[in-house]
Amino acid sequence: MFRLPFLSLIILVVAVPLFSAPAVAQEKDAYQLMKATESTVWRLNKFTGEIAVCTLNGTNLVCTTTAEALSPKEAEEKRKMEEAARKAAERERRQRELAMLDRIIQFVRDLIGMAAESEQ
């Protein structure tokens, strides 16, 4: 009476790990990581050949696949735009600093002028 369900349970317990183990092993061995820079690695999918660029974002590894990556022309345009924005921000920062220095110099001139007037 209990023999058939018990036998089925034993077969199930033994068979499931046997069939699922290769899939787990395949997933584990599917990727090869190669260090590119201090915070960047390349992830190669050995089965599909897909390459992903992975960067370290805090404690998370964020990967961008080759299908999602920018083409070289788009990447160069983006880099140029970022560089132009950085230069514009640097120019603006320098102008604010020079304006502050001009006010300080004018303040010192006014102090010297007032000191010279009070001595006369």
Steps between C-alpha positions, in 0.01 A plus 500: 500500500770751595751336271407685176488857642816435701680363193382799293629738766842334505523514120399865504754590771780322313405603145443874548856579614644284222317693229541846652871472588625543141289814457647651816850402390435652156385830653802507730744435214316715246693820571866594497604828663801701382629809682517807276569782751483549876119529494413331170487135394391330179256211536508245218210260459677184384186355342366800305822700453334812639736745670380731777690790654450498876584791730506518875227732628541511877471138602305395189640377171303664217535334158419641158475245222640560154148541364437784748841666459547812290658478159853651479370810318227563760745438783747751355224761456386444858858533625546825307175643639599406855843658448344822366261514797790444741704779336202739513448425870873557563488837317198606703671400825813700406290805413330487842838469671641793301195711582552423870868593475407827326265585789771418755754717316250787480428464874874519581537808275207666676657423840833646390323805360307554823818458705681753281211750532488465879874576527463829314 
